[in-house]
Amino acid sequence: MNKSSLRQNRLKELLKHDSIYVYALSCSIVMMLDTVHQALSMGSFPMLNRVLKPNHSRILCLSLSLITWAISFQTELEAADLTPNNLVVERIGNGTTALSSAAAEVHVLEYSPSGSLVQTLSSQFTSASLLTDSGTATSNGYLNSYNGYLAVSGMNSALGTASVAGTNAKAVNILGTTGNVESRTLFPTGGATGTPVSPFSGNNFRSVIATSATTFYASGTSSGSPNTGGPWYFNGTNFTQLSTTITNIRNSEIYNNQYYVSSASGAFLGVSSVGTGLATTSGQTTTLQIGTGAGSSPYGFVIFDKNKDGVVDLAYIADDRIGAGGGIQRWDLNSSNVWVNAYSLLFNTSNNSLTTSTGTGIVSIRGLTGSYDALSGTASLFATTSEVTNNRLVSLSDTGSSTPSAFNNLALAGSNYVFRGVDFTPVSISVPEPSSWILVSVSALLVILNRRKMIA
């Protein structure tokens, strides 16, 4: 997307979400004009008085109000807004061609928390905004919602491109709350020795999380030398490799203003922090925070600060093993500041139970998101399961008083499709848009008050 298009989209967003301010401005102009007119009518400037009439201010108020309302209404029609507190799930495939390592279609599906399909975002990942991804690279495709934006990772490669995850034509599309593409970033393609180098050269680009319409964190791994895997930051112009402590990482997340990543590599099995806060410069240290142990395979994760004291103390981690320790893991920070595993539960698709048993019908999870209600002490979790095709979007609740024993099937990806990442819809950080009838009522009221003042 070019800068002109980006400015136009941001203007529409401003007019849409902040139209109340435009109304306020129009009415301020009315009052200013009336005040000036009353001063002029006293005879100080008779020529200007003949130009500025009382009716002009009322006409101006109505005109500005109607124009602003029309622009706001027009932006409503351009896209179906993403509904706050709904879910967005990345789906890969076309439903016809068997999933393989070749480039497949990327879509984002919006679901209600109960599993009703609201809409499918498709055009946001085609033509000039093309994103594709590997149908079988299970660590790819983990979108994220943060700070009012939804970031989706993928490949700027034609459908059917062989072994696409190993190419360097990587890209990120960042969507706003309207579901429209706010920006698109193409990665350097020169490889590990190029100028500039290619992040995740020759290997998997796995996850992305935006901090604004044009900036984001990205994670993955690489092949060749020098190593260009690990956590990266894009500032809108340049890419920076934040840390080389570990260069084979999976999901990216931000909680309590701290950037975290998951990994199943070397000494970093679990969830780690990268630097302090939201670091944007190189030379950061990656530090293991929640160690999930030998043989573990962590993917998505959510972290909560239960009592809002600034210290995260509850975490859930998706581990895609279908044996002991896999599934949904709960971790609690104890009084000694040590993270302790409370349970690890697998998903039995034959009876929708959560279990420690293995065998037929047992699956695990990879994508994970959730929310925490401090009043009830309940965590509401949503996950995508580990089947390689036609996998599930599921939900479960953890009240904290007992180990959860069941989950809900919300949706199936469908044959020759696969769900990957899941998150909540992005929530606008702007002032919520008042409904149209309120705006019209405010304008009408101010015009009436203006008229009464003139009569008086």
FENJOJO-V688148 format. One line per field, one symbol per residue. ss: DSSP state (2 for helix, 1 for strand, 0 for the rest). phi: phi as a letter, one per 20 degrees, with the letter a starting at -180 (. if undefined). burial: b if it has 9 or more other ideal C-beta (glycine too) atoms within 8 Angstrom, else e. A space follows every 10 residues. Layout:
ss=???
phi=???
burial=???
This chain:
ss=0022222222 2222222022 2222222222 2222222222 2222022222 2002222222 2222222222 2222222200 0000001111 1110000000 0011111111 1000001111 1022202220 0111000000 0101110011 1111100000 0002220001 1111100000 1111110000 0000000000 0000111111 0000011111 0000000001 1111000011 1000000000 0111100111 1111100111 1111000000 0000011111 1000000111 1111000000 0001111110 0000001111 1110000011 1111111100 0011100000 0110111111 1110000111 1111100000 0111111100 0000010111 1100001111 1111000000 0000022222 2222222222 222220
phi=.fffffffff ffffffedfg fffffffffg ffffffffff ffofcgffff eedgffffff gfffffffff ffffffffbe gfegmedcce cdpcndeffb fffcfdcddd cffeoefead ecffcclfdg ccaffcffee ndfbdalncd dcercecfgn gflffeedee bcdddeffne febcceegdf nfdfcffegm gmbeedbbbe dafccadcbr cbcncffden eccdeoccec ffbdgbdccd edbcclmcec cdbccledeq dcedmdmdfc dfnfdecfdc eengnfbfcf bcccdfdldn dfbbbccede fddgnenedd cceefemdfc feaccedeff bldebefdpf neccccfbbr ccdffemded dcbdeefebl ecdccbccen ebffcbcdee adfofmcbec fcbfffdfee fgfffgffff ffffffffff ffffff
burial=beeeebeebb ebbbbbbbbb ebbebbbebb bebbebbeeb eeeeeeeebe ebeeebbbeb bbebbeebbe bbbebeeeee ebbeebbbbb bbbeeeeebb bbbbbbbbbb bbbebebeee beebbeeebb bbbbbebbeb bbbbbbebbb bbbbbbbeee bebbbebbbb bbbbbbbbbb bbbbbebbbb bbebeebbbb bbbbbbbbbb bebbbbbbbb bbebeebbbb bbbbeeeebb bbbebbbbbb bbbbbeebbb bbbebeebbb bbbbbeeebe eeebebebbb ebeeebbbbb bbbbbbeeee ebbbbbbbbb bbeebbbbbb bbbeeeeebe beebbbbbbe eeebbeeeee ebbbbbbbbb ebbeeebbbb bbbbbbbebb bbbbbbbbbe eeebeebbbb bebeebbbbb bbbbbbbbeb eebeebeebb ebbeebbeeb beeeee
